Amino acid sequence: MGLQEAHLLMFNENLDAASAAHWVGYNNAAHFNRKYKSVFGYPLA
């Protein structure tokens, strides 16, 4: 699982970013947020 799966969890299942990140294997929320912005073009916050 990765960023795409986390994105779907947040928007389809209404998970918050930290929960979605943890669910797909990211242990560091800041790292997840940086990667998310690099892929999707906008930050989560």
C-alpha positions, 0 to 999 in steps of 0.5 A: 500500500502507499500514497494512493491507497492513503488518499482513497482512505482519507476521501472515501472512508473519511480517515484523518491523514495520520490514521491513513498514513499509519494504515498504509505503513508510514510511521512518520506523519511529517514524512507522509505529508511531504510525500503526499504533497510531492505526489498530489501537489497540495499539502494535507493541512 
